[in-house]
């Protein structure tokens, strides 16, 4: 995947939705958007695309006061994974479980009821993959779209 293509995708979404894009360059490249109370952040290492992740969270989410945690590790060919317990209480909308087939998923809820969802490896090939992931998650948790759907036409 080309870094320039990823840059164009995120800048296009920022311009079309009138949301400022915050770009951070370090060992990882990071694009972040804040709209209302929701923050979307995509960070990746241009040399190791398997380390890329999409973080969707409420601005007031507190990392240190996590009350509930759900983690699903995506099965990858050739890698042995340890067995995880199948008896885990689902504290989020069940519709989000369809991400299990495509991504490794990490969902956290703090003691104030704020959510954080991390999908990895997240390597979007087009705008529609970003729209589907971000808007579906926001629609299920907060009943609103983050990005405008008028881009689809």
Buried (B, 14 or more C-beta within 10 A) or exposed (E): EEEEEBBEBBEBBBEEBEBEBEEEEEEBBBBBBEBEEBBBBBBBEBEEEEEBBBBBBBEEBBEEEBEBEBEBEBEEEEEEEEEEEEEEEEBBEEEBBEBEEEBBBBBBBBEEEBBBBBBBBBBBEEBEBBBEBBBBBBBBBBEEBBBBEEBEE
